[in-house]
Amino acid sequence: MVAVPESHSGWTFVTSHARVLAVIADNPNVRIRDIAARCRLTERAVSRIIADLEHDGYLSHTRDGRTNTYRIEPDKVLRHPAEAGLSVASLLSLLLQDESARIRKPVAR
């Protein structure tokens, strides 16, 4: 598992909804507990975000025993008028590319 960064206060460029979606895109079978740890959120906050994303059709899930498998709708367009025409896939390609680069990049000492 990737090391969890220290907590951060103040504003950020990426919303919690985008972070949760990126973690799910990276692993569709991820547990809410693990999403919370990677995104530095509570499990309750992650559950609410997942409910928001499902309610608006960006995400769905199927349940197999105790495991959820999430499915992202990559062609769904982003909600804000300033991002009109941009798809979820476009957003995730930026976030996941960045995440992959961080994982491969050695830590400076």
N, C-alpha and C positions, 0 to 999 in steps of 0.2 A: 504494500500500500504506500502511496505517496505521502511524504511528510506533510503534516498540516501546518500552514503558516501561522504565525502569531496573529492574535486578533487585531483588528484595525478599526479605528473610529474616524468619523468624518465621511465625506462623500467619496464615491467611487464612480468609475466610468461604466461599469457593468452592473445591472440589477441582479437581485437575488433570483428572480425568475429565470433570467438568462443563465446564471450559474447552475441552477438546478437542472435546467434543460440540457446544458452541456455535459454535466455528470451523467445524466441518464443516456445521452447519446453515446457517451464513452462506454457505458455498460448498461444495457437494457434490463438486466436482472439485478441491479444494485438495490441494496436495502436502504430504507429511509434513514436508518442510523448512520450508514456510511455516507449518504448524501449530506446529511447534517454536519458530519465531521469535516468533509471536504469543503463545504461551503461556509463553514463557521456559523451555522444557524442551529436553532433548536429543532428537534424532531417535529414538534408541533408546527413550527413555521414552515418546515419542508412539506408537511402534510397539507397545510393550507395552500401553499404554492402549487403543489400537484393538483389539488382540487380546482384551483383557478385555471390552470393549464388544460385540465380535462373539460371543465365547464365551457371553455371557449374553443374547444376542438383542436388544440395544439398537441394534445397527448391523450392516449388511451392506455388501458392496461387490461391484461388478462391474469387471472389468478390460477396458479397450479399448486395446490396444497397451501404451504405457507409462503410461497414465492410469487412475487408480482413480476410480470414481464411487461415492460412499457413499450409503446409504439409511438414514435413522434411522427407528426404529419409534416414532412419536409417542404411541401409546396404551399403550405398555409402562409399568408403574408403577415408581416408584423403589424401591430395594432396602431402605432402612432402615425399620424398623417405625414410627419417628416420622413418616415421610412416607407412611404407608400411604394408598393411594388417590390420591396425586398422580401425574400422568403426566409423562413426559418432555416432552411438549408444554407443560405448565404451567411446568416449570423453564425451558425454552428461551424461552418468551415473556417471562419476566423478564430473562433474560440478554441476549437479542437486543434487547429494547427498550432496555436500558441501553446496549448497545454502539452502537445507532443514535443515541441521544441524544449520546453522547460524540463520535461522528464529526461530527455536525452542529454541535455546540457550538464556537464559536470559542475559541481558546486565549487565556487572560488573560496579559498581558505585565507 
